[in-house]
Amino acid sequence: MKKTHNIIIGVLLAFISIGLTGCGSSKEDLIDNSETEIGIIYQEYDNNDIVEILMISYDGQQKALEQYNWKNPVLEMLNNEIKLSSDGPVQIYQAYRDEFIGNSIEIRSYPFVDEDYIQIVTSCVVFPSLQPDLYDRMWSYNFDKKENKIIELDDALGDYNLTQDEISRLFTEQYTDEETKLVSVEVVGFVIHNMPGKPVTNFLLEVMRENYSDPYKDFAMYAPDYDEFIWLAPDCLFDPDVYDMPQLDPLLAYNRADLRWPIDGESEESASEESDYILAADITGFDELSPGSEYMLDGLLYVSLQSFPVLNDEMYDEASMTERIKLLKGDDIRISSLALSDDYTAQLTYPTWLIVYETGQNEDTAQCADLYFQTYTGEHWVHTVTAANFIEDYQDKVTALLTSTMLTTPGDSVDDINTTLVQNALEKQEHEASVIVMTGEETINGEHCCTYSAGDYSADGAKYTAMYHYAVSDSQAVYYMDIIEGPDWLPLESD
């Protein structure tokens, strides 16, 4: 049906274009798009949501539009595609508002305007990404102002003698990431840039990948003039310092440092707002995949820390917890253990579920060991994935990570969080100390760290003796110093 739909639109556009730009038309019959500009359907920034859905506005008072009831049929069709398409940004936003498809949504838009073209690129990412194939999307809407026509993807591809299958094949051949499985590549749009000499077109790609059995979608761009594929950051597809995009009023997210991760030269403090809830754990030795939320150890142990608003007004029982974890991970998971854990409940001070299950099949089989708990203001999920052939090798690592988990809030200072991590380190190394004192700052393995000593006061309280020494990095990796062995900082082993 989708192909038929596109064919019908193409035929309609051809007839409309002939009618609006046909030979023999007088000057007053030709549509003037010189005043065509970017309009706004939605622009909302509420809690963790970013919603920017744009349209194309035009001068509806010009004489050439009288025969069309003062409307430009081509632009009306383009704007209706944005508003009414079942898999377009407006309908996905309506689904987000009316149904539970995620905890938060980011629909970001990027306008491109020059003397020849007016174009809109829009991306959508839902958090957590439960159905990335449906809701993590990217679109382009491309309008030729002089010809008063919509530029179709097939026409743009034809200018380069390319097909969607050819671009997909080229991407697959150049894909080198051995830690993730490439599932699919789809060409979903394009942007034309008026460069000196000739226009240059870049094609937009949705790339579906799997990290073990967890599917997720990335965005990329193919520049055929340079035969180059470029990954696009979902929080800012196009760097405003590189691409010429207009500044709307109010500003769109790409012009606001507080609504995206920092671009080169910006400080991180100016580039993102703090989340409502913060899960922390000892991730010493892990590589950070997404700041504060996703980590990987040796390419074999994946960890995700996620928090949501309250989704269930009642406390979870075994049936509803089973339903919840299947909603997050899919109905085909194989649960081997699901129970409230006394140990983790005592650790986190809230009733905490420990869920162990398998995902995937054959070589893609993986074991997950998760914690899930509710507070009065949120729900929190610690998700671990271990490749099936390495479960025994990483079992101690998983246990150590889960036992180091703690819940913090934006009101907690960095020192409060670090002190808790040091206390956990003392317990892990079976040391006892009644006092933890911050002693300074150092750079360890290229990362800023706060250093701490742990010890006790004398009986009369007059003298403090430091017995143990620790350091905590900004990414919450923990190090210790063995004075007898030497002055080097050593990573605290998870096992």
N, C-alpha and C positions, 0 to 999 in steps of 0.2 A: 504493500500500500504506500509505503514511503516514496518509492520510486515513481509510482503513478502520480502521487501528490506533487512531486517535483516537476514531472512532465507537464501536468496541467498548469502549474504556475508558470512554467517556461513559455507555454503557448499563449497564456493570457498576457504575459509581459510582452511577448513579441507583438501581439495585436495592439496593446496599449501604447507601446513605444512607437509603432508605425503611426497610430492615430495622433500622437502628441508631437512627433518630430518629422512627420511625413513630408515628402517633396511637394512643392507647390503651396505650402503654408505661408501666409503673410506673417510679417514680423509680430503683429499683435496676437497672432494665434500661437506663437511659440512660448512655451513656459520659461519664465525667467527664474533660475535657481540661485541668483546672486545673493539673495537674502536668506537662503536656506541655512539653518543652524541647528545646533544640538539642543534638544528639549529634554525634560526630565519627567519620567513616569513615577518613580519612587526614588527618594534619597533620604534614608533613615539610618541613624546611628544610635541604637538602643541596646543598653547592656553590652553583651558581647556580639551583637549582630551588626553587620554592615550590609546595607541594601542600597545599591546604586543601579537603577535600570533606566536607560536612556532611550530616547526616540529621536526622530528627525522632524523639526518644525519647519514650516515654509509660509510664504506670503500667499494667503488664500484670497486676497482681494484683486489679484491681477486679472485682466480681461480674458486671458487665455484659459482660465479655469471656469469661466461662466458655463460653458457647455457641459462641464462635469460637476455642476452644482457647487462650484467654488471649492472643489477639492482636487488635489493632485492624486489621481488613481494609483500611480506607481508608489508614491510615498505612503499612501494609505495602506497599500498592500504590504509594504515593508514594515510599517508600524504595527499592523495587525499580526504579522508573523511574530513580532516581539511579544505582543500582548496575549495572543490567543493560541499559539502553537502549544500542543499538549506537552511537549518536552522543551519548551522555551523558558526563559527566566521568570516571567510573570507567573506562569502556572506552577513552576516549582516553588516559588515563594508562597503562593497560595497554599500549596500542599504542606509546606513547612508550618504555616500559621494554623491550618485546620487539622493536621494530623501530626503524629509524632514521627518525624523522619530524622530527628537529630536534636542535639542540645543547643546548638547555635548555627548560624548560617552567615556566610560571607559571599555576597554577590557584588563584584567589583567591576567597574566599567572604565574604558579607555577610549576617548574620542580622538579622531584624526581628521583634521579639516584643512584643505588647501583649495586652490582655485579650480581644481578639476574634480576632486572627490570629497565626499563626507562619509566617514566610516566609523563604526562602533565595534569594539571588541569587548565582550562581557564574559566573565568567568564566575562559576559558582562552586563553592566548597561547603559541605555540610559537616559539622563536627558533633559526635564522632562519625566517621565515614562508614555507616553501616551498609550502604548500597552505592558504592562509588560509580558503578556502571550507569545508575539512573540519575544521581543527583550531583555528582562532581562533573561539571560540564564546562564547555567553552563554546562561544558562538561569535561569528562576525556578521555584520550587516554593512554592505558595501554599495554605495550609491554614486553613480556617475552624474555629476551636476550638469555638464554640458549636453550630454545625450539624454538626460532625464530617464535613466534606466537603472535597474538593479543589476549589479555585476554578479553573475552566478559563479560558484566554485569551479564548475567544469570549464567555463570560459577562461578563468584565470589559469587553470591547469593547462588548457590548450595553448595558451600563449607561450608556454615553456615545453610544449610537446610532452607533458607529463600526465600520468594518471595517479589516482589515489593508491592503487596497488603498487605502482612503481616506487612511490615515496615510502610506502610501508616496507617494501623489500629492501630499499637502501638503508632505512633505519635499522632493520633487523640485522643486516650484514655488518653494520658498524657498532652494534650494541655489544658492550664488553663487560658489563657489570655481572660478575660471577656470583654475587651474593643474593641476587634477586632473579626471579623468573619473568621473562617478557611474555605477556599473555596476548596483547593485541596493540595495534597502532592504527589510529583512524585520523584521517585528514578532515578537520571540521570547519575550517575557515581560512582566511588570509587577510593580509593588509598590504595595500599598494602604497609605496613611498615614492613621491616625485623627486627623483634624484637628478643632478645635472646630467644631461644627455638623454636619459630615458627613465621611465618608471621602473622600479624594482619591487617585486612581489615576494613576500615571505609567507609561507604556509603554516597554519596552526595545527598542532597535533594533540590528540588525547592519547596518552600512553598508559595502558593498564599493565600493572606488574603485580607480582606476588612475593611476599616475604614469608617463606614457608607457605602456609595455607591462607595467610591474610592478604586479600586483594586490596590494592589501592591504586589511585590514578594520579599521574603526573601530567604536567603540560609541557609542551616543547614547541620549537619552531624550526622549520627547514628553510634555509636561504639558498635557493638553487643557483643564484649567481655566484655563490662561493662554495657550493656543494658542502654546506655546513649545517649540522644540527645543533641547536642551542636549547638547553633546559630553561624553562621559565619559572620564576618563583611565584607561587600562587598568591602571595600577599602583595606582589607588585610585578605584574607581567612585563611591564615596560618602564624602564628607568626614565623618569622625566628629565634627567640631565642629558640623556642620549636621544630620546625621541621627542619630536616637536608636537606637543599636545596642548590644547587650550586650557586655560585656568577658568573653570566655571565658578559661579557664585551661587551657593556656597561651594567651597573647594571639594573636589573628589578626593578619595583616600590616597591616590598616588601623589597628591600634593600635600598630604598631611603626614608628618613624621610620626604622629602618635597612633596612626592606624596601620602601620606596616613595620616590618623589621628593618633595622638600619641599613641604608645604602652606604657604600664606601664614603668615609668622611664624616658620618653621623655617629653620635654616641648612642649606645643601646638604650640609655635612660630616656632619650627623647623619642624613641621609636615604637614603643609598645606599652600598652597599659597593663597593669598587673591583673592577673586573673582573680576571680572571686575565691577560689579554693586552690590550695597548693599541697600536693602530695610530694613527699621527699623520701629518698632512700639512699643508702650507701652504694653509689655506682662507681666506685674506684676501679679503674682499669677498663671501664666501658667506653666505647666511642659514642658521642652524642649525635643522634640522627636528627632530632627535632628539639630545639631548646626547651629544657624543662619537662619533656614528656616522652621521648623515645630514645632508647639506647641499644647498643649492640656490643656483645663481647665475642671476639674471635670469629665473627660471622656465623656463630652457631647458637647463641643465646640472645633472644630479643626480649626487651622489656618496654612496657608502655605504662605510664602513670596518667590516669584520666579522672576528672571530677565532673559531676553533673549536678544540676539543680535537683530537688526532690522530685522523683518520678512516681513514687509509690507512697501514698499517704499512710499506709499500714506497714508495719514491719514485715519483711520478707519471711515467708515460710518456705519449706522445701520445694513445694510446687511452684510458687511464684518466683523463687530464685532460679529454678531450672528454666522457667519461661524467660526470665531476664537474660540469663547467660546465652540462651539460644537466640534471642533477639540480637545480641551483640555479635555472636560468632556463627550463627547459622543452625538450622535444624539437624544437620547431619553430623554434629559433633557426637563423640562417644564418651559419656561421663562415667568415670570409674569411682569417683568419690565427691560427694557434695554434703557438707555438714558445717554447723557452727563450730568454730574452734575456740576452746577455752583459752589457749595460750595467746592467740592473736587478739581475742577479745580483751584480755588483760593488757596486752601491749598497746592497743589502740584506744582502749576505754569505751568502745562501742561494740555491740554484737557484730562479729566478723565471720563471714563465710569463707571457707577454704574449698575451692573447687578444682579438681584434677580431671582432665579429660584429654582425648586425642582428637586431632583434626587431620584431614587429608588422607590420601591413600598411597600405598606402595612407597616409592622413594620420596614422596612429599609428606609422608606421615610425620607428625610432630606432636609432642606432649606439652600441654599447657598446665600450669599451676598458678591459680589466681586467688587474690583476696578481693572480697567485695563487702563494703560496709556502708551503713547510713549514719548520718548525723542529723541534727534538727534542721540543718540548712542545705544539705547536699548528700550526694551519693558518690562513692569513691571506688575506683577499680584499679587494682594492680595486676597487670597481665604479663605473664612470662610465656615464651615459646622456645622450646628446645628441640632441635632435630632428633628424630627417634633414635638414630644410631649413637647418640652422644648423651643420652639421658643420665646414665650412671656417672659419666665424666663431669657433668655439670650440676648434679643433684645438690651438692654442698653449696655451690654458688647460688643456686636458686633459693635454698633455705636461708642462707646468709642475707640475701637481698630482702626476702620477705620479712625476716626478723628485724631488719633495720628500718622498715617502713614506718613513717610517722606522718601525721597530718599537721600542717601549719596553716596559718592565715596571714593575709597581708599585714596584720598588726604585729606579727612576730618579727623581731629584729633579726638581722643576719647573725648576730652574736648568740641569740637564743637558739636559733636553728643549729648553728655550729656547736654550741655547748652540748646540745642533745646528741649530736653525732659523736662528739668526743666521749660522752658518757657511754654510748653504745660500744665504742671502741674499747673502753676500759673493761666493760663486761665481757666482750668477745675475747680479750686477752687475759681475762681472769685477774685483773688488777683491781685494787680498791683505793679510792681517794675521795675525800670529802669536799675538796675545793678544786675548781677549775678556773684558771686565770688566763686571760688573753695576754700574750707577751709581745706581739709584734706582727709584722707582715713580711712575706717573702715571695719570691717567684720560684715555683717548683714545676719542673717539666713544662716551662713556658706559660704557666698559668698563675694568676695572682692567688695567694693563700693567706689566711690568717693563722697565726701560730698560737698554741696554747700549752700551758703546763698544768699538770694535775698533781696534787699533793695534799698535805695536811698541815694544820697549825700545831704548834707545841701546846702542851697542856695549859700553859698560862696565856695562850693566845698571842704571845709576843713575837713568835718567829714562824714564818711559813717555809716549808721545805718542799721543793718541787721534786717529784719522783719519776714522773713520766712526761713525755713531750709529744705533742701531736700538731698536725697542720690540717686545715680544711680548705679546699679550693673553692672558687666561686661556683664550680659545677658540682660541689659537695663530694668530691673525692677526698678520702681521708688518708693521711700519711702519719708515720710515727718515726721517732728517732731513738735508736738504741745507743745510749751514750758509751756503753762498753765496746760496742762494735765500731763506733766512729760517728762523725758528725753528719752523715748522709741521711736524707729523708727517704724512707722506704714506704712503698704503697702497702696499705693494710690489706692483706689477702682476704678475699671474701670467704675462703674456707677456713 
